[in-house]
Amino acid sequence: MTMFKLSALCSALISTGIYAVEKPIQKDEQSIETLVITANPIGRSVLESATPVTILGGEALDNSQAATLGETLKGVPGVNSTYFGPVASSPIIRGLDGPRVKILQNGLDTSDASRVGPDHVTTVEASTATQIEVLRGPATLLYGSGAIGGVVNVVDNRLPRERQDDINGEVATSYDSVSNEKMLSGDINGGTGNFAFHADGFTRDSDDYEIPDEASDADSDSVGKLENSAIDASGGTVGIGWIGDDVNVAFSYARLDNEYGIPGHEHAHEDEDHDEEEHDEEDHDAEHEEESVFARLKQNRYQSRIDWQNIDGPFTQIHWLNAYTDYEHSEIEDGAIGTTFSNEAKESRLWAKHAPLSGWEGVVGVHFTSSDFSALGEEAFTPSTETRSTALFVLEEKQTGAFLWQLGARFEYTKHQPDNSFFSEDEHDDDDADEEHEEHEEIHFADESFNASSFSAGVVYTLNEKSSLAFNYARSERAPSAAEISSNGLHISTGTFEVGAGFDIELDDDGYELVQSSRSVENEVSNNLDLSYRYQGDTITADVSIFYNDIANYLYEQDTGLDSEQLHGHEEEELEDEHDHEEEVTPVFIFRQQDAVLYGFEAQLDWHLSDNLRVESFADYTRAKLDEAASEDGNRNVPRIPAMRLGMQFHWETDDWHAELGATHYAKQDKFASYETQTDGYTLVSAAMNYYTTVADSDVTVFLKGNNLTDRVARVHSSFLKDVAPLPGRSFVLGARVNF
């Protein structure tokens, strides 16, 4: 696993995802690299930031490339991965994921379905990014009330912001032995006069990936491989910009197509006992192959930006960002579309930087989002919902001697409008259909609206020119998502029957029935404290952060102890459907709210031992507990919390060569929810070597990486597929990058 350059972090400016300019990291790592970010509208270095921030760019980003965003970032301290196999993986920040972590593309929401289910991919592509910015802890002031866990912003050059006097770009290709993955990506930038353009594209194709033999299912047809884990993805972006002295205008269009298998997503057709005597082994294999489920995703995304600068009057700058996203994701089984998820989203953020007032510098802005999300098909588990939100925000800073004071506030109004026809659809064609229909008609969700207020206050004390101490307090409110309120159905990817917090389960003479709850679903309220120490010396850089996050009305999925058969009160023989297989019986989980506490730390050290040798190390830990037990056994543990990690990596560097050898230890996770199991600890060993040369005035890097060199069985505790999809076995990646 690749470690990340803390020295780059400690010289970066805090990122808020509005816009950024990068100075490339040099291949020679004997000196401390400099990565310059101007994404913050006020513009402060990380040493001057009260909020913990990591910037991953340049060679560090190149070395950490993976097929998914979660796997690309999983080496950043405080960041783990949901790991739904290699096909879908989202970041977990300090134990929080899903709707609590915002995923952005150039400062605006990706507007995909990755926040709804772990089997849905994020639609950002790391291979064409210039940098990825990770904000830990609540970061709600610019991005929305949902980001109480943090923000990941993927930045690329699709909206040109600088004049181009020549043509430049990059082409990269790689081959990964563990999955026979072939990847090719490239970008080009150019222009003339005030006009600039950008284009990029990528293609990725892989087979099912290899796992250690001892991790394979004994009944699997392909021991040593994870079935249904192949990827076939491609995408491209074009952008144009007009860069004037005081006004900049840019527009881009991006297209993404992705077809990928969904591990563990097959129905249990092959486990049927009936009529086995009528099928021979070949028929069984053919049936199994047909029944695998895969997803077909396509997205069209348009973004624009207008900047007005050098303005006279109360405001010195005005910036307007917009995005329109048309997203569609179909899950296909046996050649037929089972469920289609779609989202038509619009987003607009307008902000202005004001002239200094009594020493205070800052920005004010408005933010609007609109989402029309639908899930249609037999596996849909949440109603189609229209969501609108409008927000006002302000950020202010003032320097007084060695103290830098930072204040912010955001006020947001969110409204969900669910389509209640989801609850009135007939599910049976027998004589009980009318009775069932009447029961469903009783479920009717009125439009839900939430007001969320968020505030932050921080101070950075500069101890000397090399170190600083930062403290930040953030009180952030998050409006519940539509899925958390009104889910009601089988969520195949997680193997659960998912019930929203807007329901209750009651026992009557006919069994357990689902009824609409009389309780209202409240905002989550996060009170988060961060304390950070940062040091940047000539040979040593270090960063240590501790956090404490007290969340009121924390939304989590509680195991009811029931299964879907009991919930519906059906007799076993009534579960036979019209497709010659039995309906799956799955455990029932219901969203509930209670207070929770999450606390932990992140630490990094980068030490140049000599001109050629340096060592990096890191550690992180998150502990998460509910205030009251969620089960009869008194268990208070929040589910799927990553275990503690310790990592170290040695670098040997010359002008033409860079070699790495490292190991990361994942401790066992024995603090798990009542329905989970313990995850054993493991250590992953990796190595890499880069060779740098110049060909025809172009910089060329040839690289070879080895991952999981000991072929260790490694299971991710935070993954819904922990027991089905271990991490890949031993792999070797060979590739090259050309910068021109």
N, C-alpha and C positions, 0 to 999 in steps of 0.2 A: 504494500500500500504506500502510495506516495505521500510524503509529508510536505507541508506547505511553508513557504518562506515567511517567517515571522518578521524578518527585517523589512520585507516589502510592506507588510501590514503596518508596521510602526512608523512608516514614512508616508502613509496614505492619508488622504482627506476623507472625512466621513461621507458615506454614500447615502443619498436619498433617492437615487434612481431617476433624477430629472434629466440630466445629461452628463457626459463624462468625456474626458480627453486623457489618453494614456501615453506615457513615455515607455517604450518597450524595455523589458528587462534584458540585460545583456546575457549572453551565454556563459561568460566568465563569472563564476560566483565567488571569486576571491575577495571582491569588494562588496559592500552592502548595496543591494539594488534599491532603486528609487521608482516607485510607482505613484504617479501623480493623478489624483482624482479631483475634478471640480464639480462633482454631482451635487454637493450640498449648495443650496442657493446662497449661503453665507460664506462657505468655504473655510473649513477648519481641518487641521491634521488630526490623525487618530490620537496623537498625544494630547490634543486639545478637545477630544470628544468625550462626553459623559456616557455615551451609549457604546457598548461593545460592538465592534465592527471588524469584519475580516474581508479583505479584497483578494480574490484569487485571479491572477492574470499572468500574461507572459508564459514563460517556460513552466511555471508551476501548474497553470491551467492545462497546457499541452500534455504534461506528464500524467495528469489525473483524468484524462478523457475516458468516458465510459458511455454506454448506449443510453443511459438514463441520467436524469439530473441528480437523483438521490445517490446513485453510485459515484457520480463525479465528485460530489461534495462530502462523501461520508468520512473523509480524512480530516475535515476541518473540525477543530475542537468544538464540542457542543453540538455538532451536527451528526445525526445518524440517518439511517435509511429505512423506509417501510419495506423494501425488498419483496416485491411480488414476483419473484424470479427476476431474470435479466430484462424482462420486457417492460415492466412498469415499476418504478421506484421513485418515491417522493422524499424530500428532506423532512427529517424530524429535528426540531430545534429545542433543546433542553426538555425533551420528553413530550413536546406538543407537536401535533401534525394536523392533517386535514384542514378544516376551515380556519384553524388558528394560525396557520402559516401562509402568508401571501406569496404567490409565485408571480413575478412580474417580468415583462419583456420591455426593456427600455423605459421602466418606470410605470407601466400600465399593466393591469391584470391580464394574464394569459387567456382567461375566460374559457378554459376547457372544463372537463368533467373530473379532473384529478382530485379535486377537493371532496368529491362525493363518494368515491370508492377506490380502494387500493389497487384494483386491477386496471384503472384508467391512467394512461400515461400523461405526463406533462408535455405540452406541445412546444417547449423551448428546446433548442438544439445547441449543446455545448461546443460542438466541433467548429461552429462558425462564429462563436462568441469571442469578443476581445477581452472580456473580464466578467467575473461573477461576484456579486457583492452580497454578503450575508450580514444582516443586522440581527443580533440576538436580543431576546427580550421584547417587551411591547414596543412596537414601532407603528403606532396607529395614526400619528398626526398627519402624515401625508398620504397614507395608503388605504385607510379604511379601518373601521372598528374591529374587523376580524383578526387583525394581526397581533394578537396578544402573545403569540409565541415567537414571532419574528418575521423577517422578510428576506426573500431571496430574489435578487434582481439580476437578470441576465442581460448584459449590454453587448450590442454589436454596432456596426457602422451603417445600419440600414437607413438611418436618417442623417445624411451627410451634414456636418456642422463646421467643416474647415475647407478652405480653398485647396484644390489639388493642382499642382504644377506638372505632375507626371503621372504615370501609371504605376501602381504598386499593388501587391496582393500576396496571397499564400495559397499553395496547393499542398495537401497532405493525404497520405494513404497509409493504411495499416492492415495487417492480417493477424487474427487471433486464433491460435490453434485450438483453444478449448471449445469453440463453437463454429469453427471454420468461417469466422466473420471476416468479411471484406468491406472496408470502409474507404470512401474517397470523398474529400471535401475541398472546397476552394472558395476564395473570394477575390474580388478585384475592385480597386478604387481608382478614380481618375476624374478629370474635369478640365475645363478651360475657362479662364476668367472667373466670373462669379458663379459659374455653373459647375456642379459636382455630381458624380454618380457613384453608385455602389451596386454590386451584384454578388451574390453568394449562392452556393448550393452544396448538397451532400447526398450521398447514397450509402445505405448500410444494408447488408444482406448476411444472414447467419442461419445456421442449422440449429437443432436442439443442442444445448450445451452439455459438456461432460461433467459428471460429478464422481467423487470417489466411489468405487464399487460397493464398499461396505455401507454407503449411504443410500443405495438403491432399494426400492421396494422389491421384495422377493417375488411378488406376483407381476412385476413390470415386464413388458415385452422387450424392453431395451435396457438391460442392466448397464449401468455406467453412464446413462444419459437422463436428463430431465425431459420427459415427453412434453410436447406442445410448448416449447420455449423458443421457437424460431422467430426471427424478425426480418421484415422486408420493408424498409422505410426510405423515403426520399423527400427532398424539399428544396425550395429555392426562394430567393428574395431579390427584388430589385428596388432601388431607391434613388431618388433624385433630389437635389437641393439647390437653392439659389442663396448664395452667401453674400450679403451686402455689408456695408460699414455699420449700419444701425439696425437692419432688418434681415433676418434669416428665415427662409421658408423651406421645408422639406416634406416629402411624401414617400411612402413605401407600400409595396404590396408583397405579401408572402403566401406561399402555398405549401402545405404539408400533406403528405400521404404516408400512412403507416398501416401495415398489416402485420399482426403479431399473434402468436398463440397465447392462450391464457392457461397456464399450468394449474392443475387441480380444479378446472372448471367443467370437467366432463360430468354428465349425469351418470348415475350408477346403473346404466343399462346392462353393462357387462357382468354385473353381479347377480342378475336375475337367475333364479333356480328353475323357473317354469320353462317347459319346452326345450330343455338343454339337449334332450336326446335327438331333436330335429336339426341340430346345428353341428357341423363338423368344425375342426380347428380353423380351417381357412375362412369359413364364413364368420367365425368369431373375430378373427383378426381383421377382416374387412369391415365388419360392423364397428369394431373399436376405432378403426382409423376414421370412419365416416363421422363418428360421434364426437370427435374432438372439437372443441370450441375455439374459434379465433375471432379477433376483432379487426374491423376495417375502419380506419379513421381518416377523415379528411378535414382540412381547415383552410379557410381563406381569411387572411387578416390584413387590414389596412390601417396604417398609422400616419399621423401628420404632426408637425410641430411648427409653430411660428414664434420667433423670438424678436422682441423689440428691445433695443438697448440704447444706452446713452440718452435717456429721456430727461428732459427738464421738468421740474415740478416735484410733487410729493413722492412720486414713484420714479425710480431710476431704471428699472427693468420690468418687462412684462413677458410672460411665457405661457403659451397655450398648447397643450398636448391633447390629442384625440386618437381614439382607436375604435374600429368596428371589426367584430369577429363573427364569422359564420362557421360554427363547429358542428360536426356530425360524427357519431361513433356508433357503429352497428356491431352487435355480437351475433355471430353466425354459427349455427349448429346444423350439422347434417345437410349443408348446402343451402339452408333457409335462414333468413334473418329472424332471430328470436326477439331481440330488443334493440331499439335505436334510441340513443341519447343525442339530443341536439341542444345547442345553445346559441342564440343570437344576442350578442352583447354589444352595447355602446358605452363608451367611457370618455369623459372629458374632464381635464383639470386645468384651471386657469389660476395663475398666481403672479403676484407682483412683489418686487423688492422695494421697500420704502427707503427714503433718505434717512440718515441717522437722526434719532430723536433722543436728546439728553444722553448720548452715548450708547443707546440701544440700536442695534442693527437687526433687521428681520424681514419676514415675508408674511403676506396674508393671501389667502386663496379660497377658491370654491372648487368642489369636486362632485361630479355627477356620474352615477353608473346606472345602467339599465340592463337587465338580463331576462330573457324569455327562455326558460329551461324546460325541456320536455323529456320524458322517458316513456316510450310507447312499446308495448310488446308483452309477451307472456312472462318475462322475467323482470318487468318494471316493478320497483318496490317503493316508489315515491311519486306523488302526483306532479303533473306539470305545474310550474309555478312562474309567475311574473314577479320579479323583484326590482324595486327602484330604491335608490338611496341618494340623498343630497347632503352635502357636508360643507361646513366652514372650518378653516384651520388657520392658525397663526403660530409662527416660530420667532423667538426673539433671543438675542445674545448681547452680553455686555461684559467688557473687560475692565476689571478694577485691580490694578497691580498684578499680583501673581494669580488672581482668581478670575476665572471665566465662568460667568453665570449663563445658564441656558434654560429657557422657559418655553412651554408650548401648550396649545390647547386645540381640541377638535370637538365640534358638535355635529352629530350626524343623525339623520332621520332615515329609517329603513322601513319599507312596506313589502310584505309578501301577499300575493294574490293567488291562492291555489285553485286548481281546477278540480272541483269536488266530484266531477263525473267519474274520477278514478275510483271512488268508493262505492259507486252505484252500479258498476258493471256486473252483469250476471256471470257467475263462475260455474254454474252447473246447468245441465239441461234436463235434469230429472224432475220429479214432482215437487221437490223441495225448493225449486228455483225461486218461486214467488216469495216464499218465506225468507229465503236468504237475501233476496233483493230488498225486501222491506227492512231487514236489519241493517243493511248497508246504507239505506236512505237516511237512517238516523244520524249518520256521520256527516257532518257538514262543518267545514272550517271557514269561519269568517275571515275577512282580510285582517292580517296581523301587522301591527305597526310598532316600532321600537324607537325610542330616543336614546342615543348613546353619547355620553360626555366623557372625554378623555383629557387628562392633564399630565404634564411631566415637568419636573424641575431637577436640574442637575448643576453640578459645579465641578470644574477641573482646576486643581491646584498644581501649578508648575513648580516642582521642587527645585529643579535646575534645568540646564539646557538639554539634559539627557533623560530626564525622568519626570513623570507626572502621576498624580493620584486623582482618580475620578470617582464621583458619587452621583448616582442618578436614582430618582424615585419617579415611578410612573403609575398612575391610576387609570386603567383602561377598561372600557366597557365594550363587550362584544354582543351584538344581536345574534340570537340563535339562527342557524341556517334553516331553510325550508325543510331539508331532509331530516334534520334533528327533531323537528316538530311533528311532521306528518308522514314519516315512513310507515309502510304497512305492507310487507311482503317479503318473499324469499330473496335474500341477497346472495346469489349463487357464489360470487367470488369469495366471500368470507365464510360460506357454509352456515349461515344463520338466517333465521326469520327475524327481520328487523322491524321494531315497533317504535314509533316516534314518541316524544315526551308529551304529545297532545292526546295520548291514549292511556287508559287503564285496563287491566285484565281482571275480570270478575268471575267468580264461581257461582253457577246456578245449577238447576236440576239437570240441564243438558250438558254440563261440562264448563270449561273455561271459555269465556267470550270476551271479545275485544270491544270496548266501549269508549266513546269520546270522554276525555277527562274534563272535569270542571275546574281543574287548576290551570292557572296561566303559566306559560313558560317565560322565565325571567332572563334578563341580560346576565351574561357572565361578567363579573367584576374582578379584575386582576389588580392587586396591589403588589408591585414588583420593586425590589431594591437591588441595585447593582453597585458593587465596589470593585474598582479596578486599579491595578498598579502596572505602569508601563515603563520600561527602561530601554533606551537605545544608545548603546555605547559603540566604541570603535570595533570591538570584536564580539560583543555579546548583546543580544537583544532578548528581552523577556516580556511576557504579558501574563498576568494572573488576574482572574475575575472570579468573584463569588457572587451568588445570587440567591434571593429568597422571594418566592412568588406565592402569595396567598390569594387564592381564587375563590370567590363566593359564587354560589349557584353553578358550580362546575358541571358541565354536561358530560355524561359518560354512559356507556352501554352496560346495563346490569343483567346478569344471567338470571332468568326467572325460574330456572329449574324445570321448565316445561319444554316440550317439543311441539312442533307445528301440528302434529296429529292431535295432541291434547288440546291445543289452543282452539282448534276448529271444532272439537267435539265430535269428530267423525269416527265411525267404526272403521277398523282396518280394511275390511273388504270394500269399503266405499272409496278407498284411495286410488283404485284402478282408474286410469284416465283413458282417453281415446287413442293414445299413441303406443299401446301395447307395452307400457312399462309403468312401474309404480312411481307415484309422486314422491319426491324425496322428503324424508322426515328429518328435520333439522332443529337444533336448539333455538329457543326463542330468547332474544335479547331486547330489552326495552330501555330507551333513553330515560335517565333520571338525573336529577340535580341535587347536589349537596356540596358543601365547601370542601376544598382540597388545598394541600400545600405541596409545592415543589421547590426543592433547594438543591444546590450543588456548586460545582466550580469548573473552570477551565484554566489550563496553564500551558504555556509554550516557552521553550528556550531554544535559541539558535546561537551556537558558540563556534567561532572560527578559531580552531586550535592552532592552525598554521596557515601559510599561504595556500596550501593545497588540500588541507583537511578541515572539515567542519562537521559538527554533530547537531542534529535536531532532536528534540524530545517533546512529548506532549502528554497530557493526561486530562480526562474529563469524567464527570460523575453527576448523575441526576437521581435524586430520591423523590418519590411522589407518593403521597398518602391521602386518603380520604379522611375527613373528620370523624365519620361514623362508619361502622362496618357495613359492607355491601352484601354480606352473606351471613348465614347463621353461625359459621365457624369463627366469626370475629375478624375476618380478613379485611384489612383497610387498604391494601395495595392497589394502586392504579394499574390497569392492565397495559401490557406491551411497552414497558419502560426499558430503554436500553441499559445494558450493564456498564460498569466502569471500564475504561480503556486506558492502557499505557502503551506508548509507542516511542521508538527510537530509530534513527536513521543516520548512517554515516555517509558523507559525501567526499569523494576524492576528485579534484578538479585541476585541469590544466587548460591551456588555450584551446586544444583540439579535442579533449576527452572529458567526460563527466561520468563517473561511476557511482552507484548507490547500492547500499545494502542495508536493509531495515527489517524490523519486526514489530508487529502490533499485537498486544495481548488483550483479549476480551475476557473479562472475569466472568465467572458463572453468575447467572441471575437467579438467585434463590428468594427474591422478594417479588412474588408474582401473585396475581389475582387467583381466587379460588378455583376458577374454571381453566386456569393455565397450568402448565407443567414447568418444572425447572429446566433451564437451558445451561448445558455444560459450557465451561470456559474453553477457549482455544487460542492458539497463537498462529498468526499468519506471517510467513516470511516472504519477502520480496527482494528483487534485485533489478537493476537497470543499468544500461550503458548507452551514452550518446556520443556520437562522433560528429564534429563540426568541420565543414570545409566550404570552399567557395567554388562555384562552377558558373562560368559565363556571367560574372558580376552578380550572381544570386547566392544567398546564404542557404546552405543545405545542411540539414541535420538528419542523420541516420540513427535510428534507435532500436534497441532490443530490450524488452522487459520480461521478467519472469514473475508470475504471481502465484501465491500459495505453493511455493516450491516444495514443501513437504507433503503435498497432496492431503491436507488435513480435512477431516469432516467438520464443517463449520455451519452452525445454524444461527439464524438471526432472530433473537427473542422478540423483536418488534414486528416481525413479519407474520401475517395471517397464515402463511404457508410454511411456517417453521419446520414442521415435520414432513412436509412434502417436497420443499424446494430448498435444499442446502445451497451454500455458496458454491461457485464453480471449483472444480479440482485444479490440479496443476495446469498452468497455461503459459504460453510464450507469445509475445506480441512483437512482430517485426514491422517497422514502418519507416517512413521518411517524410520530411517537411521541406518545402522549398519556399523561401521568401524572396520576392523580386521587387 
